């Protein structure tokens, strides 16, 4: 009799070019937005206030961009990384139309690369994933790669194919939501007077604050995104692992770092792209996370005098504040406290807009 339960895909189950349509479309609600706010306490005004968002041309307060990313990511887990050892990195991420309460999100992925590891026990699977709303509009797309266990160590290795991935998403490819106009952006209500004009490439910002990861929070967000990877949920299984405990979901770390970045980047109201990212060490309940950011590039947007783009590198570290960034050892190696390196692009209002209220 054919087994009726799913144990997820193992490395030898993937085929180059394979298209995966992921189950469980998700209709998002105001409750999702409120729960996300309760978990992270993000203070970006555009995601907190319908009135503030409407003055910029949004239909209402859109869902936080990383909440959208995590929800789409969660659709992909049962087919891509349920048997993952770790999520290794991201590239070519681009956010599309805003998502509002009432929208329904679905996802699909294509296998774009495969490489078996030397041990023969795991392999790296590269996928390109896309999230759509109920009208078929893209809300986010991204490439990621994950280390996946093999079911049978002796199963033949596939031909190694590594995808060619762009270093960053070019400014001209960033999506500016239709109707968005930042001329009436109110810095009194946003909580920061620092606009696109005030940042320069090479500038570094210590975000000062720290957040301790709670066992209950990391478990709740895993369920919120419907991520069914056992490494985040099954404490009994993880007792026998080399870590001896559950690992906090990678997306949880990203959202904590993004929330911390508000202190210094309070007007970076829209995440437009994920250029690259690596989770370089696991995070566990009880760890305290800090973050700092570096401005990598500063780009005007074509025909937009009201908005500009900043490419940022945000680094999160555990149990060590980031006052002495860039957190490298005397030999130039990455400091062992670093857990996340995220390269992403944000949109900020420009001071050139004449009617902005900043007094």
C-alpha positions in Angstrom: 0.0 0.0 0.0 1.3 3.4 -0.9 2.4 5.5 2.2 -0.1 8.3 2.8 2.1 10.5 5.0 4.8 12.8 3.6 8.3 12.7 5.0 9.4 15.6 2.8 11.9 15.5 -0.1 15.5 14.4 0.4 18.3 15.5 -1.8 18.1 12.6 -4.3 14.4 13.5 -4.9 15.2 16.8 -6.6 15.6 17.2 -10.4 17.1 20.2 -12.1 14.5 22.4 -13.8 11.7 20.8 -11.7 8.7 23.1 -11.1 7.2 22.8 -7.6 3.7 24.2 -6.9 3.4 24.6 -3.1 0.3 23.8 -1.1 -1.7 25.8 1.3 -2.4 29.3 -0.1 -2.6 31.8 2.8 -5.2 34.5 3.2 -3.6 37.1 5.4 -5.5 39.2 7.9 -5.1 42.1 10.2 -4.5 39.5 12.9 -1.3 38.4 11.1 -0.1 42.0 11.0 -0.9 42.5 14.7 0.8 39.3 15.8 3.9 40.2 13.8 3.9 43.6 15.5 3.5 41.9 18.9 6.4 39.6 18.2 8.9 42.2 17.0 7.6 45.6 18.0 8.7 47.2 14.7 8.1 50.9 14.7 8.1 51.7 10.9 5.1 54.0 10.6 4.0 52.9 7.1 3.2 49.4 8.5 1.7 50.7 11.7 -0.8 53.4 10.5 -3.4 53.3 7.8 -3.5 57.1 7.8 0.2 57.5 7.4 0.3 54.9 4.6 -2.6 56.5 2.7 -0.9 59.8 2.7 1.9 58.1 0.7 -0.5 56.5 -1.8 -0.9 53.1 -0.2 -4.4 51.7 0.0 -3.9 51.1 3.7 -1.0 50.0 6.0 0.7 47.2 4.0 2.0 44.1 5.7 5.7 44.3 6.7 7.8 43.3 3.8 9.6 40.6 5.7 6.3 39.2 7.0 5.4 38.8 3.3 8.8 37.2 2.6 8.5 34.8 5.5 4.9 33.8 4.6 5.9 32.9 1.0 9.1 31.2 2.3 6.9 29.1 4.7 4.8 27.8 1.7 8.0 26.4 0.2 9.4 24.5 3.2 7.4 21.2 2.9 8.6 20.7 -0.6 12.1 22.2 -0.4 13.6 22.2 3.1 11.6 20.0 5.5 14.7 17.8 5.6 17.1 20.7 5.5 20.1 20.9 7.8 20.3 24.6 7.4 19.2 27.4 5.1 22.4 28.8 3.7 21.7 31.9 1.8 19.6 34.2 -0.5 20.1 36.2 -3.7 18.2 38.1 -6.3 15.3 38.8 -4.0 12.8 41.5 -5.2 9.6 42.7 -3.7 6.6 43.5 -5.9 3.2 44.9 -5.1 2.3 45.6 -1.5 0.3 43.0 0.4 -2.7 44.1 2.5 -5.0 42.2 4.9 -7.5 40.2 2.8 -4.9 39.3 0.1 -4.2 35.6 -0.5 -0.6 34.4 -1.1 0.5 31.4 -3.0 3.9 30.2 -4.0 5.8 28.1 -6.5 9.5 27.2 -7.0 11.9 26.0 -9.7 15.0 23.9 -9.0 17.9 25.9 -10.5 21.0 24.1 -9.1 22.2 20.9 -7.3 25.4 19.9 -5.7 26.1 16.9 -3.5 28.4 17.4 -0.6 31.7 15.5 -0.3 30.4 13.5 2.7 27.7 12.0 0.6 25.2 12.5 3.4 23.8 15.8 2.3 23.6 18.1 -0.8 22.8 21.7 -1.6 19.5 22.5 -3.4 19.1 25.9 -5.2 15.6 27.1 -5.9 14.0 30.2 -7.3 10.7 30.9 -5.5 7.9 33.3 -6.4 5.0 34.5 -4.3 1.8 35.8 -5.9 -1.4 37.4 -4.7 -4.9 36.3 -5.7 -4.7 38.4 -8.8 -1.5 36.7 -10.0 0.6 39.8 -9.2 4.1 39.0 -7.9 4.6 40.0 -4.2 8.1 38.7 -3.8 10.6 36.5 -5.7 14.0 35.2 -4.5 16.6 32.5 -4.9 17.8 30.5 -1.9 20.0 27.5 -1.3 19.6 25.0 1.5 21.6 21.9 2.7 19.3 18.9 2.5 19.8 15.4 3.9 20.0 12.4 1.7 17.7 9.5 2.4 20.2 7.0 1.1 23.9 7.8 1.3 24.6 5.4 -1.6 22.1 7.1 -4.0 24.0 8.4 -7.0 24.9 12.0 -7.0 23.3 14.2 -9.7 25.5 16.3 -12.1 26.6 19.4 -10.3 25.0 22.5 -11.6 25.6 25.9 -9.9 23.3 28.7 -10.9 24.7 32.1 -11.9 23.3 34.6 -9.5 23.5 38.4 -9.7 25.5 40.1 -6.9 22.7 42.7 -6.4 19.4 43.8 -7.8 20.0 46.9 -10.0 18.2 50.1 -9.0 16.3 50.2 -12.3 14.8 46.8 -11.5 13.4 47.8 -8.1 9.6 47.9 -7.9 8.1 51.2 -6.6 4.5 50.5 -5.7 2.0 52.2 -8.0 0.7 55.5 -6.7 3.5 55.9 -4.1 4.4 59.5 -3.6 6.7 60.5 -0.8 6.4 64.3 -1.1 4.0 64.4 1.9 6.2 62.1 4.1 5.9 63.4 7.7 9.2 62.8 9.6 7.5 64.0 12.8 5.3 60.9 12.7 8.0 58.5 11.3 10.3 59.1 14.3 13.4 60.0 12.4 14.6 63.2 10.6 17.3 61.3 8.5 16.4 61.0 4.9 18.1 59.4 1.8 20.1 62.6 1.4 21.7 62.2 4.8 23.4 58.8 4.2 26.7 58.1 2.4 28.4 54.9 1.2 30.8 53.5 3.8 28.8 55.0 6.7 28.3 52.5 9.6 25.5 52.6 12.1 25.4 50.8 15.4 21.7 50.1 16.1 22.5 50.1 19.9 19.6 48.0 21.2 19.5 44.3 21.9 16.7 41.7 21.8 16.8 38.4 23.6 15.3 35.4 21.7 12.5 33.8 23.6 11.6 30.1 23.3 7.9 30.9 23.0 8.5 33.5 20.3 10.7 31.5 18.0 8.2 28.6 18.2 5.3 30.9 17.5 6.8 32.6 14.5 7.6 29.2 13.0 3.9 28.3 13.2 2.8 31.7 12.1 4.7 31.2 8.8 3.5 27.5 8.7 7.1 26.4 8.5 7.1 22.7 9.3 10.9 22.1 9.5 11.5 19.8 12.5 14.8 21.5 13.4 12.6 24.4 14.7 9.7 22.5 16.2 10.8 19.0 17.4 12.7 19.4 20.7 13.0 15.7 21.2 14.5 15.1 17.8 17.0 18.0 18.3 18.1 16.7 21.7 20.0 14.0 19.7 21.5 16.5 17.3 24.9 18.1 17.5 23.2 21.3 18.9 21.1 19.5 21.5 18.2 21.9 21.1 15.9 23.5 18.6 17.3 26.2 16.3 15.6 29.5 16.0 14.1 29.9 12.5 16.4 32.0 10.2 13.5 34.4 9.4 13.1 35.1 13.1 16.7 36.4 13.1 16.1 38.5 10.0 13.0 40.2 11.5 14.8 40.9 14.7 17.7 42.5 12.9 15.3 44.6 10.7 13.4 45.8 13.8 16.7 46.8 15.5 17.7 48.7 12.4 14.9 51.2 12.9 17.2 53.0 15.3 19.3 54.7 12.7 17.2 53.9 9.6 13.8 54.9 10.8 12.7 56.2 7.4 13.8 53.1 5.4 10.0 52.3 5.1 10.1 49.9 2.2 12.4 46.8 1.6 12.8 46.6 -2.2 15.3 43.8 -2.6 17.3 41.1 -0.9 20.7 41.1 -2.8 22.3 38.4 -0.7 22.3 36.9 2.7 24.0 34.2 4.8 23.1 32.6 8.1 26.6 31.9 9.4 25.8 30.5 12.9 22.7 29.1 14.6 20.6 31.1 17.1 18.9 29.6 20.1 16.5 30.7 22.8 18.3 32.8 25.4 20.7 34.4 22.9 20.6 38.2 22.8 20.9 39.7 19.3 22.4 43.1 18.4 22.9 44.6 14.9 24.8 47.2 12.9 24.5 48.3 9.3 26.8 49.7 6.6 25.7 51.7 3.6 27.1 50.0 0.6 25.5 52.0 -2.2 23.3 55.0 -2.7 21.2 55.2 -5.8 18.6 57.8 -7.1 15.6 56.3 -8.8 14.9 57.2 -12.4 12.3 60.0 -12.7 11.8 60.1 -8.9 12.8 63.2 -7.0 10.9 62.0 -3.9 12.6 58.6 -3.4 16.0 57.1 -3.3 17.5 53.6 -2.7 20.1 52.5 -0.2 21.9 49.2 -0.4 22.7 48.1 3.1 24.6 45.3 4.8 23.1 44.5 8.2 25.1 42.2 10.5 23.5 40.6 13.5 25.6 39.2 16.4 24.6 37.2 19.5 25.6 38.1 23.0 27.8 40.9 21.9 26.9 44.5 21.1 28.0 45.9 17.8 29.8 49.1 19.0 33.1 47.8 17.8 31.9 46.8 14.3 32.8 45.4 11.8 33.2 42.5 14.2 36.3 40.7 12.8 39.1 38.9 14.6 42.6 40.3 14.7 43.4 37.9 11.9 40.6 39.4 9.7 38.2 36.5 10.1 34.5 36.9 10.9 33.9 37.3 14.6 32.3 34.1 16.0 29.5 36.2 17.5 28.1 37.0 14.0 25.0 35.0 13.1 23.6 36.9 10.1 24.9 39.0 7.2 22.1 40.5 5.1 22.6 42.6 2.0 19.4 44.3 1.0 18.0 47.5 -0.6 15.5 49.9 1.0 13.6 52.9 -0.2 13.7 56.2 1.7 12.1 59.6 1.0 14.4 62.3 -0.4 14.7 65.8 1.0 14.1 67.3 -2.5 10.4 67.0 -2.0 9.3 70.6 -1.3 6.2 70.0 0.9 7.6 67.6 3.4 6.6 68.3 7.0 9.8 68.1 9.1 9.3 70.9 11.6 
